[in-house]
Amino acid sequence: MTLDHAPSNQAFPDRSGDRGERADVFERVGSFEIRLAASTHEVARAQRLRFGVFYREGSAVADAAATVSARDLCPFDAVCDHLLIVDNGCSAGAEGSTVVGTYRLLRREVAERHGGFYSAAEFELGPLLARHPRLRFLELGRSCVHPAYRGRRVIELLWRGLWLYARRHRVEALIGCASLPGLDLDINRRALSYLRHRAPAAPEWQVASLPHRATAFVPLPAEAVDPRRDLMALPPLVKAYLRAGAHFSADAVLDRQFGTTDVFAAMPMAEIGERYLAHYGQPSCVSRQPAA
């Protein structure tokens, strides 16, 4: 869901044919477009935004290929759809527009044809998938927003795009890794304890960390959690998932390449809060112009 990142060196074949119809514009909202990347060139634009956010702003450690290209490169990019928020009113760059927000999207049927889900590099997804053999999962990852656009509007456009994509593909559950900044479990103990006690996944949605990725995280007791203070300290995206009705597994994993502490989140579409779904599922959430 967030900010899964990219530890895998496994190569994946190009699966442009798996995308069905040609990538398109979902909606136009003023100068913005909600769209899917239509070419490797547009994926590269998303990768450049990710590089700026994850490596220049954040604490991710770039390898030689990422450093030379100034792009966040990951083999999973070839098999995913890429949701983009594009500002066509920005004159920066040769394209005359700027990618200001992005999400990487991987549907279950595509993952099963091309090596599995990204989050399986950190968590044991086999039991979860076996418990829900026909459920249409959508894995969210690599979420980021350009630093000049981190107001409410672009976040709303991303969520609107997620809803439209999920409706198109009849998605039944959103899954993925959500990240807390830093690798210090003591610093993140309050946040992790909040998620453990206030938004635990039900048994049928729990996943464990892979044995070699497991941490020795010990949560605070439930009575030590301050619901208001600890909620406010969570990263904005994790708070957005909570508001939508996400539940989190008990284990945490350290992603040393990206300098984050990751937890697994699941959002069954049937359990997403009605208020949240009504807002982002309706055109009224933004003043829009339908795509031609």
PEMO-V229222 format. One record per residue. N is the residue number from 1. RES is the residue in three letters. SS is DSSP state (H for helix, E for strand, - for the rest). Layout:
n = <N & N>
res = <RES & RES>
ss = <SS & SS>
This chain:
n = <1 & 2 & 3 & 4 & 5 & 6 & 7 & 8 & 9 & 10 & 11 & 12 & 13 & 14 & 15 & 16 & 17 & 18 & 19 & 20 & 21 & 22 & 23 & 24 & 25 & 26 & 27 & 28 & 29 & 30 & 31 & 32 & 33 & 34 & 35 & 36 & 37 & 38 & 39 & 40 & 41 & 42 & 43 & 44 & 45 & 46 & 47 & 48 & 49 & 50 & 51 & 52 & 53 & 54 & 55 & 56 & 57 & 58 & 59 & 60 & 61 & 62 & 63 & 64 & 65 & 66 & 67 & 68 & 69 & 70 & 71 & 72 & 73 & 74 & 75 & 76 & 77 & 78 & 79 & 80 & 81 & 82 & 83 & 84 & 85 & 86 & 87 & 88 & 89 & 90 & 91 & 92 & 93 & 94 & 95 & 96 & 97 & 98 & 99 & 100 & 101 & 102 & 103 & 104 & 105 & 106 & 107 & 108 & 109 & 110 & 111 & 112 & 113 & 114 & 115 & 116 & 117 & 118 & 119 & 120 & 121 & 122 & 123 & 124 & 125 & 126 & 127 & 128 & 129 & 130 & 131 & 132 & 133 & 134 & 135 & 136 & 137 & 138 & 139 & 140 & 141 & 142 & 143 & 144 & 145 & 146 & 147 & 148 & 149 & 150 & 151 & 152 & 153 & 154 & 155 & 156 & 157 & 158 & 159 & 160 & 161 & 162 & 163 & 164 & 165 & 166 & 167 & 168 & 169 & 170 & 171 & 172 & 173 & 174 & 175 & 176 & 177 & 178 & 179 & 180 & 181 & 182 & 183 & 184 & 185 & 186 & 187 & 188 & 189 & 190 & 191 & 192 & 193 & 194 & 195 & 196 & 197 & 198 & 199 & 200 & 201 & 202 & 203 & 204 & 205 & 206 & 207 & 208 & 209 & 210 & 211 & 212 & 213 & 214 & 215 & 216 & 217 & 218 & 219 & 220 & 221 & 222 & 223 & 224 & 225 & 226 & 227 & 228 & 229 & 230 & 231 & 232 & 233 & 234 & 235 & 236 & 237 & 238 & 239 & 240 & 241 & 242 & 243 & 244 & 245 & 246 & 247 & 248 & 249 & 250 & 251 & 252 & 253 & 254 & 255 & 256 & 257 & 258 & 259 & 260 & 261 & 262 & 263 & 264 & 265 & 266 & 267 & 268 & 269 & 270 & 271 & 272 & 273 & 274 & 275 & 276 & 277 & 278 & 279 & 280 & 281 & 282 & 283 & 284 & 285 & 286 & 287 & 288 & 289 & 290 & 291 & 292>
res = <MET & THR & LEU & ASP & HIS & ALA & PRO & SER & ASN & GLN & ALA & PHE & PRO & ASP & ARG & SER & GLY & ASP & ARG & GLY & GLU & ARG & ALA & ASP & VAL & PHE & GLU & ARG & VAL & GLY & SER & PHE & GLU & ILE & ARG & LEU & ALA & ALA & SER & THR & HIS & GLU & VAL & ALA & ARG & ALA & GLN & ARG & LEU & ARG & PHE & GLY & VAL & PHE & TYR & ARG & GLU & GLY & SER & ALA & VAL & ALA & ASP & ALA & ALA & ALA & THR & VAL & SER & ALA & ARG & ASP & LEU & CYS & PRO & PHE & ASP & ALA & VAL & CYS & ASP & HIS & LEU & LEU & ILE & VAL & ASP & ASN & GLY & CYS & SER & ALA & GLY & ALA & GLU & GLY & SER & THR & VAL & VAL & GLY & THR & TYR & ARG & LEU & LEU & ARG & ARG & GLU & VAL & ALA & GLU & ARG & HIS & GLY & GLY & PHE & TYR & SER & ALA & ALA & GLU & PHE & GLU & LEU & GLY & PRO & LEU & LEU & ALA & ARG & HIS & PRO & ARG & LEU & ARG & PHE & LEU & GLU & LEU & GLY & ARG & SER & CYS & VAL & HIS & PRO & ALA & TYR & ARG & GLY & ARG & ARG & VAL & ILE & GLU & LEU & LEU & TRP & ARG & GLY & LEU & TRP & LEU & TYR & ALA & ARG & ARG & HIS & ARG & VAL & GLU & ALA & LEU & ILE & GLY & CYS & ALA & SER & LEU & PRO & GLY & LEU & ASP & LEU & ASP & ILE & ASN & ARG & ARG & ALA & LEU & SER & TYR & LEU & ARG & HIS & ARG & ALA & PRO & ALA & ALA & PRO & GLU & TRP & GLN & VAL & ALA & SER & LEU & PRO & HIS & ARG & ALA & THR & ALA & PHE & VAL & PRO & LEU & PRO & ALA & GLU & ALA & VAL & ASP & PRO & ARG & ARG & ASP & LEU & MET & ALA & LEU & PRO & PRO & LEU & VAL & LYS & ALA & TYR & LEU & ARG & ALA & GLY & ALA & HIS & PHE & SER & ALA & ASP & ALA & VAL & LEU & ASP & ARG & GLN & PHE & GLY & THR & THR & ASP & VAL & PHE & ALA & ALA & MET & PRO & MET & ALA & GLU & ILE & GLY & GLU & ARG & TYR & LEU & ALA & HIS & TYR & GLY & GLN & PRO & SER & CYS & VAL & SER & ARG & GLN & PRO & ALA & ALA>
ss = <- & - & - & - & - & - & - & - & - & - & - & - & - & - & - & H & H & H & H & - & - & - & - & - & E & E & E & E & E & - & - & E & E & E & E & E & - & - & - & H & H & H & H & H & H & H & H & H & H & H & H & H & H & H & H & H & H & - & - & - & - & - & - & H & H & H & H & H & H & - & - & - & - & - & H & H & H & H & H & - & E & E & E & E & E & E & E & - & - & - & - & - & - & - & - & - & - & E & E & E & E & E & E & E & E & E & E & H & H & H & H & H & H & - & - & - & - & H & H & H & H & - & E & - & - & H & H & H & H & H & H & - & - & - & - & - & E & E & E & E & E & E & E & E & E & - & H & H & H & - & - & H & H & H & H & H & H & H & H & H & H & H & H & H & H & H & H & H & - & - & - & - & E & E & E & E & E & E & E & E & E & - & - & - & H & H & H & H & H & H & H & H & H & H & H & H & H & H & - & E & - & - & H & H & H & - & - & - & E & - & H & H & H & E & - & - & - & - & - & - & - & H & H & H & - & - & H & H & H & H & H & H & - & - & - & H & H & H & H & H & H & H & H & H & - & - & E & E & E & E & E & E & E & E & E & - & - & - & - & E & E & E & E & E & E & E & E & E & H & H & H & - & - & H & H & H & H & H & H & H & - & - & H & H & H & - & - & - & E & E & - & ->
